[in-house]
Amino acid sequence: MPNRSGSRALTPAEQQLLAQPLTLPFSGRVIKNRFCKAALSESLARADGQIDHSHTNSLVNLYEAWAEGGSGLILTGNIMVDRLHREMEHNVAVEDERDIGRLKLWAGAVHKHGAALVAQISHPGRQSHGHLTKNPVAPSAVPVSNFHPFMTFAAPRALTEPEIKGLVQSFTATAVVLSNAGFDGIELHAAHGYLISQFLNPRTNIRTDSYGGSLENRARFISEIVQSIRAATPANFIVGVKLNSVDFGRRRGDSDNNSNKEESDNGVDKDLEEAVQVSVMLENLGVDFIEISGGSYESFAAGLLDGKGVPNTDAASDPTRSARTRQREAHFAVFADKISSALTKTKVVLTGGFLSAVAMADAVKGEEGKEAVANGKSHIDMVGLGRTICQEPDLPNKVMNGSVTGALIMPQTPGGFMDIVFLCGGNLHRMAAKKAPVISLGGMLFSRAHYGYGFDYTKVGVHKIKTLVGC
């Protein structure tokens, strides 16, 4: 039997805690439990971002596995609002209703198991690989730095104000199509260094017009998107936002931007107060949930191949982490605490590093929800799972019925994080083909699914080599 995280299964009371429904504050939608399947790039569309019959079948198989496995809220991988600007070559792109019939099948596969399907919609901005986007756009002409040797990003140009207005409409058009296709809502990807987070981040947004400078101006882009989507979709349409724990740091070059800069009492940099202010802005605009995450290509890409570019998921072994963080086994718990303490309606989803069943229950335990809100205390409302349910899509059901102590432990491999990426990606494609996932690289070695997922990354590497040799 494979090894698992955690020392014990949940008590009946803890099982009930994770199984209880959650009502979203503005759409009024009820999520059947406290498990959120986090967004994962599937690479299951055609090379142009469209989905034909075979790609639709793959998406249906994959998402039905997660819905049947017990996740109450299911977030899709990056759906692009512009097929000419994509994160990876085989991202799904939704600009219009050309694929609406197939999108309806995708939503229906999730709904028949009682789960809600929310599309994560995004624009990569400057963070689109060079072989895909020769002329990327961004808030400012600030190139991606510190990228991995196998990754190349073309230098971006700054968007004009009319183009920014056009992008607001692109996000809105995508949301309307998805609503018409039966999706329960959208999540704006304002994390991981993509376009919306580029606007929020003073390092990548050095504009001097109404979209740059002050926090209010840097948040104008996302605020206009939320307002436009709310106005164009039904009142019960879910609107969520994924926020990044590293997008609110100081400007590059600030004199006190160093390892000795002052930190607040709970260990969170004072600059993260901006993230709290943005979260309150979003709550006032009617955002149902905020998902807390972190990282970007610049923050982790340099370590992809040697395993040094990802936060340590073995939280208990790291003495520099706070007791609260160790107990929750989550990378971004302190950040989430600060944000959730400031919110009175918007729900908080915490994604990153949950391994043991007890940690999952503890994350949403704290004070009872209404009391926590009333007392200004932190309240984590949902647990987001990503890599763990690539290997075990029914992990939520197993945790809620008390049959497991936690997630399967993946074997350590020489390739570190990159091996995990390929293993998880390969399992997405195995499940899309109605094959059982595996938990070791050995089991994936001769799987065609593994090679299929890796094809995008092969192209990234080939483009980098061509760039270096001048081809």
C-alpha positions in Angstrom: 0.0 0.0 0.0 1.3 3.5 -0.8 2.2 5.8 2.1 -0.1 8.6 3.1 0.2 11.9 4.9 -1.4 12.4 8.3 -1.4 10.4 11.5 -5.2 9.7 11.7 -8.5 9.9 9.9 -11.1 12.5 10.8 -13.5 12.2 13.6 -17.2 12.2 12.6 -17.4 15.9 13.7 -14.4 16.8 11.5 -15.9 14.9 8.6 -19.1 16.9 9.0 -17.2 20.1 9.1 -15.7 19.5 5.6 -19.0 18.1 4.3 -21.1 21.1 5.3 -22.5 23.3 2.5 -21.3 26.9 1.9 -23.5 29.6 0.6 -21.7 32.3 -1.5 -22.7 35.8 -0.4 -23.5 37.6 -3.6 -24.6 35.0 -6.2 -26.4 33.0 -3.5 -25.1 29.8 -5.0 -24.7 26.9 -2.5 -21.5 24.8 -2.7 -22.1 21.3 -1.4 -19.0 21.0 0.7 -15.7 22.7 1.6 -13.5 21.1 -1.0 -12.3 23.2 -4.0 -10.5 21.5 -6.9 -7.9 24.1 -7.7 -7.1 25.2 -11.3 -4.7 23.0 -13.2 -3.6 23.6 -16.8 -5.0 20.6 -18.6 -3.4 21.2 -22.1 -6.4 19.4 -23.6 -7.5 21.8 -26.3 -6.4 22.0 -29.9 -3.3 24.0 -30.7 -5.4 27.0 -31.6 -7.3 26.9 -28.3 -10.6 25.4 -29.7 -12.1 22.2 -28.5 -13.5 19.7 -31.0 -15.3 16.4 -30.3 -12.3 14.4 -29.1 -11.0 17.3 -26.9 -14.5 17.7 -25.4 -14.7 14.0 -24.5 -11.3 14.3 -22.8 -12.4 17.3 -20.7 -15.7 15.6 -19.8 -13.9 12.5 -18.6 -11.4 14.4 -16.6 -13.8 16.8 -14.9 -16.4 14.1 -14.2 -13.7 12.2 -12.3 -13.1 15.2 -10.1 -16.9 15.9 -9.6 -17.6 12.2 -8.8 -14.6 12.3 -6.5 -16.3 14.8 -4.2 -15.0 18.2 -4.9 -17.8 20.7 -4.3 -16.3 23.7 -6.2 -14.4 22.8 -9.4 -12.2 25.4 -11.0 -11.0 24.8 -14.6 -7.5 25.4 -15.8 -6.6 28.7 -17.4 -9.2 29.5 -20.0 -7.9 32.3 -22.3 -9.9 35.3 -23.2 -7.8 35.9 -26.3 -6.6 32.9 -28.4 -3.7 35.0 -29.8 -2.4 35.5 -26.3 -2.2 32.2 -24.4 -0.2 30.8 -21.4 0.4 27.5 -23.1 -0.3 26.2 -26.6 -3.2 23.9 -25.7 -5.1 26.1 -23.3 -8.8 26.3 -23.9 -9.7 29.7 -25.4 -13.2 31.2 -25.3 -13.8 34.4 -27.2 -17.2 33.7 -28.7 -19.9 31.0 -28.9 -18.2 28.8 -31.5 -17.8 26.0 -28.9 -20.8 26.7 -26.8 -22.4 23.2 -27.4 -19.2 21.5 -26.3 -18.9 23.8 -23.3 -22.4 22.8 -22.3 -21.3 19.2 -22.2 -18.4 20.1 -20.0 -20.6 21.9 -17.5 -23.2 19.1 -17.6 -20.6 16.4 -16.7 -19.8 18.3 -13.5 -23.4 19.2 -12.6 -24.7 15.7 -12.7 -22.6 15.0 -9.6 -23.9 18.1 -7.7 -20.7 20.1 -8.1 -20.3 23.7 -9.3 -18.1 24.4 -12.3 -16.3 27.8 -12.3 -14.0 28.7 -15.2 -10.7 30.4 -14.3 -10.3 33.0 -17.1 -7.1 34.7 -17.8 -4.8 36.7 -20.1 -1.1 36.0 -19.8 0.1 39.5 -20.6 3.9 39.4 -20.8 4.0 35.9 -19.5 3.3 34.1 -22.7 6.0 31.8 -24.0 8.0 33.2 -26.9 7.1 30.5 -29.4 3.4 31.4 -28.9 3.4 35.2 -28.7 5.9 37.3 -30.5 4.5 40.6 -29.4 3.1 40.3 -25.9 1.4 43.1 -24.1 1.5 44.3 -20.5 0.7 47.3 -18.3 4.3 48.5 -18.9 7.2 47.5 -21.1 8.9 45.5 -18.3 10.3 42.2 -19.5 10.1 38.9 -17.6 13.4 38.4 -15.8 15.0 35.5 -14.0 13.3 33.0 -16.2 14.4 29.4 -16.4 17.1 28.6 -19.1 14.5 26.6 -21.0 12.0 29.4 -21.1 11.9 32.5 -23.3 9.5 35.4 -23.1 9.5 38.2 -25.7 9.7 41.7 -24.4 6.2 43.2 -24.0 4.9 46.6 -25.1 2.7 48.8 -22.9 -1.0 48.7 -23.5 -2.8 51.8 -24.6 -5.8 52.9 -22.6 -8.2 52.0 -25.4 -6.6 48.5 -25.5 -7.2 48.2 -21.8 -10.8 49.0 -22.2 -11.0 46.4 -25.0 -9.5 43.8 -22.7 -12.2 44.5 -20.1 -14.7 43.7 -22.7 -12.8 40.5 -23.7 -13.0 39.2 -20.1 -16.7 40.1 -20.1 -17.4 38.5 -23.4 -15.8 35.2 -22.2 -17.8 35.3 -19.0 -21.1 35.8 -20.9 -20.4 32.9 -23.2 -19.5 30.6 -20.2 -22.7 31.7 -18.4 -24.7 30.9 -21.5 -23.0 27.5 -21.6 -24.2 26.6 -18.1 -21.0 27.3 -16.2 -21.8 28.4 -12.6 -19.3 31.3 -12.7 -15.8 32.5 -13.4 -12.6 33.1 -11.4 -10.4 36.0 -12.5 -6.8 34.8 -12.5 -5.1 37.8 -10.7 -2.2 35.6 -9.5 1.0 33.9 -10.7 2.2 36.9 -12.7 -0.4 37.0 -15.4 -1.9 40.2 -16.8 -4.2 41.2 -14.0 -1.5 40.6 -11.4 0.9 42.6 -13.6 -1.4 45.6 -13.2 -1.6 45.1 -9.4 2.2 44.7 -9.0 4.2 48.0 -8.8 7.2 46.2 -10.1 5.5 45.4 -13.4 3.1 48.4 -13.6 5.0 51.7 -13.8 2.3 53.5 -15.7 1.6 57.2 -14.9 -2.0 57.3 -16.1 -5.2 56.2 -14.4 -4.1 52.6 -14.4 -0.8 53.0 -12.6 0.8 54.6 -9.6 -1.6 54.4 -6.6 -3.1 51.2 -5.4 -6.5 52.5 -6.5 -5.2 53.0 -10.0 -3.4 49.7 -10.2 -6.6 47.9 -9.1 -8.7 49.8 -11.6 -8.3 47.1 -14.3 -9.6 44.3 -12.2 -12.3 46.5 -10.7 -13.6 47.4 -14.1 -13.6 43.7 -15.2 -15.6 42.7 -12.1 -18.1 45.5 -12.6 -18.5 44.7 -16.2 -19.0 41.0 -15.7 -21.5 41.6 -12.9 -23.5 43.9 -15.1 -23.5 41.5 -18.1 -24.3 38.2 -16.3 -27.2 36.9 -14.2 -27.3 37.8 -10.5 -26.7 34.1 -9.5 -23.5 33.9 -11.6 -20.4 33.3 -9.3 -17.6 35.8 -9.6 -14.3 34.8 -7.8 -10.8 36.1 -7.9 -7.5 34.3 -7.4 -5.0 36.6 -5.6 -1.3 36.3 -5.3 0.7 36.5 -2.1 3.8 38.1 -3.9 2.1 40.7 -6.1 2.0 43.5 -3.6 5.7 43.9 -2.8 7.8 47.1 -2.9 8.9 48.7 -6.2 12.1 47.4 -7.6 14.9 49.7 -6.4 13.3 50.9 -3.2 16.0 51.5 -0.6 14.4 49.3 2.0 13.5 46.4 -0.3 15.9 43.9 1.2 16.1 41.0 3.5 16.3 43.3 6.6 13.1 45.2 5.9 10.7 45.6 8.7 8.0 43.0 9.0 4.7 43.2 10.9 4.2 41.3 14.2 2.7 38.3 12.5 5.5 37.8 10.0 3.7 39.3 7.0 5.4 42.1 5.2 3.7 45.4 5.7 3.4 45.8 1.9 0.9 43.0 1.9 -1.5 45.4 3.5 -2.2 46.4 -0.1 -3.5 42.9 -0.8 -5.9 43.4 2.1 -7.1 46.7 0.7 -7.6 45.1 -2.8 -9.6 42.3 -1.2 -11.9 44.7 0.5 -12.4 46.6 -2.8 -13.3 43.3 -4.4 -15.8 42.5 -1.6 -17.4 45.8 -2.1 -17.8 45.0 -5.8 -19.6 41.7 -5.1 -16.9 39.1 -5.4 -18.1 35.8 -4.0 -14.8 34.3 -3.1 -11.1 35.1 -3.1 -8.7 32.2 -3.6 -5.3 32.7 -2.0 -2.3 31.5 -3.9 1.2 32.6 -4.7 4.2 32.6 -7.1 4.9 33.5 -10.7 7.4 32.5 -13.3 9.9 34.9 -11.9 9.4 33.6 -8.3 9.9 29.9 -9.0 10.9 29.2 -12.6 14.7 29.4 -11.8 14.3 26.2 -9.7 12.0 24.1 -11.8 14.6 21.5 -12.8 16.4 21.2 -9.5 13.4 21.3 -7.2 14.3 24.6 -5.5 11.6 26.6 -7.1 8.6 25.5 -5.1 7.7 26.1 -1.4 8.4 23.3 1.0 5.3 21.3 1.5 6.8 19.5 4.5 5.8 22.4 6.7 6.5 20.6 9.9 10.2 20.3 9.1 10.8 24.0 8.5 11.5 25.8 11.8 11.2 29.3 10.1 7.5 28.8 9.5 4.9 29.9 12.1 3.0 27.5 14.3 -0.2 28.4 12.6 1.3 27.7 9.2 2.8 24.4 10.3 -0.5 23.3 11.7 -2.3 24.1 8.5 0.4 22.7 6.1 -0.4 25.5 3.7 2.0 27.8 2.0 0.0 30.9 2.2 -1.9 30.6 5.5 -0.6 33.8 7.1 -1.4 35.8 4.0 -4.9 34.3 3.9 -5.4 35.1 7.6 -4.7 38.8 7.0 -7.1 39.0 4.1 -9.9 36.9 5.7 -9.8 38.9 8.9 -10.7 42.0 6.9 -13.6 40.5 4.9 -17.2 40.3 6.3 -18.9 38.6 3.4 -16.6 37.3 0.7 -15.5 33.7 1.3 -11.8 32.7 1.3 -10.4 29.6 -0.4 -6.9 28.6 0.6 -4.9 26.6 -1.9 -1.4 25.2 -1.4 0.2 22.4 0.5 -2.7 20.6 2.2 -1.6 17.0 2.8 -3.2 15.5 6.0 -6.9 15.2 6.6 -6.6 16.8 10.0 -4.9 19.9 8.4 -7.8 20.2 6.0 -10.3 20.1 8.8 -8.3 22.5 11.0 -8.1 25.0 8.2 -11.8 25.6 8.2 -12.3 25.0 11.9 -11.1 28.0 13.8 -14.0 30.0 15.2 -17.4 29.3 13.7 -17.8 31.3 10.5 -20.3 33.9 11.6 -18.4 34.5 14.9 -15.1 34.7 13.1 -16.4 37.4 10.8 -18.1 39.3 13.6 -14.9 39.3 15.7 -12.6 40.2 12.8 -10.9 36.8 13.0 -9.5 34.7 10.1 -11.9 32.4 8.4 -10.8 29.9 5.8 -14.0 28.7 4.2 -12.7 26.2 1.6 -9.7 24.0 1.1 -8.2 24.0 -2.4 -6.5 20.8 -3.6 -4.4 20.6 -6.7 -1.6 18.1 -7.2 -3.0 15.7 -4.6 -6.1 15.1 -6.6 -4.2 14.5 -9.8 -3.1 11.3 -8.2 -6.3 10.6 -6.4 -9.4 12.4 -7.7 -11.7 11.0 -5.1 -9.5 12.2 -2.2 -12.3 14.6 -0.9 -14.8 11.7 -0.6 -12.2 9.6 1.2 -11.4 12.3 3.6 -15.0 13.1 4.3 -15.9 9.4 4.9 -13.0 8.9 7.3 -11.3 6.2 5.2 -7.9 7.9 4.8 -5.5 9.9 6.9 -4.5 12.2 4.1 -3.1 12.5 0.6 -0.9 9.9 -1.1 2.8 10.7 -0.6 4.6 11.0 -4.0 8.0 9.4 -4.1 11.0 11.7 -4.1 12.6 12.0 -7.5 15.9 13.5 -8.8 14.0 16.0 -10.9 12.2 17.5 -8.0 9.3 19.8 -8.8 9.6 19.3 -12.6 9.0 15.6 -12.1 5.9 16.4 -10.1 4.7 18.7 -12.8 5.1 16.0 -15.4 3.6 13.3 -13.2 0.5 15.4 -12.4 0.2 16.5 -16.0 0.5 12.9 -17.2 -2.2 11.9 -14.8 -4.6 14.6 -16.1 -4.2 13.0 -19.5 -4.6 9.5 -18.2 -7.9 10.5 -16.5 -9.0 12.3 -19.6 -8.6 8.9 -21.4 -10.5 7.1 -18.6 -7.3 5.5 -17.2 -6.4 5.3 -13.6 -3.8 7.7 -12.3 -0.4 6.5 -11.1 1.8 7.9 -8.3 5.3 7.2 -9.6 7.4 8.3 -12.6 8.1 4.7 -13.2 4.4 4.0 -13.6 4.2 7.0 -16.0 7.4 6.3 -18.0 5.8 4.5 -20.9 2.5 6.3 -20.7 1.6 8.1 -23.9 -0.4 10.5 -21.7 2.9 11.6 -20.1 4.4 12.4 -23.4 1.3 14.2 -24.6 1.3 16.6 -21.7 5.1 17.2 -22.0 4.8 18.2 -25.7 4.0 21.8 -24.8 7.1 22.0 -22.6 9.2 20.4 -25.3 8.2 23.2 -27.6 9.1 25.7 -24.9 12.6 24.2 -24.7 13.1 24.0 -28.4 12.2 27.6 -28.9 14.7 28.6 -26.2 17.5 26.6 -27.9 16.6 28.2 -31.3 16.8 31.6 -29.6 20.2 30.9 -28.1 21.7 29.7 -31.4 20.1 32.5 -33.4 17.8 30.3 -35.5 
